[in-house]
Amino acid sequence: LPGVAFPASCAEPYGKMAASGVGAAAAALVQYVVLRGDLARPPQSWPLGSLVAQGCHAALAAVHSHWQHPDTRAYLEMGGAMRTVVLEAPDEAALSTLAETLKQHNIDHEVWTEQPENVATCLALRPYPKDQVHQYLKRLKLLK
C-alpha cells in the first residue's frame, strides 16, 4: 500500500514466514472466532458466505485493534501455520454473555455488529496462548 510502512517481516510471503522457524511459544497461539449458530438456521437462514464474512470481519477487527500486542505480532509472523478455532454461540444472548465475561476478565476481543441491521453476529479474540483463554470458551462447540 502506498505510504504505509510495514515491518520487514511483512515483506516476506507467508510460506517463507511459516518456514522460518517461528518459536514454540508462537506455535501455541490461537485466535478464537465465535459465530452465532442461530443465524444459519431458520428463520434467519443466512447464506454460508455471509456467515463466513462475519467471522472474517471479527477476526480482522480483533487483529487490527491489537496489532501491536506481542502475541498478535507473533501470530501474524506464523503465516501459514496460524491456528484459528471457530466456535458457535447458540444465539445473540449467548454471544453477549460471552462478550461480557471476556470483558470482565480483561480478555481482548472485538464484537462484530452487522450494519445497518445493528445485529451482533460474531466475536473474535486477539491471538492468545490457548491456556490463557480456553477456560472461557470450553463450553462452546465447534461451528458445524
LINURJO-V672162 format. One record per pair of residues at least 12 apart in sequence whose C-alpha atoms are under 8 Angstrom apart, sorted by the first residue. I is the first residue (numbers start at 1). J is the second residue. Records with the same first field share a line. If there is no record, write none. Layout:
I=J, J
//
This chain:
9=77
10=77
14=77, 78, 79, 80
15=79, 80
17=77, 78, 79, 80
18=77, 78, 79, 80, 81
22=77, 78
26=71, 74, 75, 78, 129
27=75, 78, 81, 82
28=129, 130
29=71, 75, 82, 83, 127, 128, 129, 130
30=75, 82, 83, 84, 85, 127, 128, 129, 130
31=59, 83, 84, 85, 124, 125, 126, 127, 128
32=84, 85, 86, 87, 124, 125, 126, 127
33=55, 58, 59, 84, 85, 86, 87, 122, 123, 124, 125
34=55, 86, 87, 88, 89, 95, 122, 123, 124
35=51, 54, 55, 86, 87, 88, 89, 95, 121, 122, 123, 143
36=88, 89, 90, 91, 92, 95, 121, 122
37=88, 89, 90, 91, 143
38=90, 91
39=51, 91, 121
54=112, 114, 121, 122
55=122, 123, 124
57=112
58=110, 111, 112, 122, 123, 124
59=110, 123, 124, 125, 126
61=110, 112, 124
62=108, 109, 110, 124, 125, 126
63=126, 127
66=108, 126
71=127, 128, 129
72=126, 127, 128
75=127
85=142
86=142, 143
87=140, 141, 142, 143
88=140, 141, 142, 143, 144
89=140, 141
92=120, 121
95=120, 122, 123
98=136
99=111, 123
101=136
102=136
107=125, 133
108=125, 126
109=123, 124, 125, 126
110=123, 124, 125
111=123, 124
//
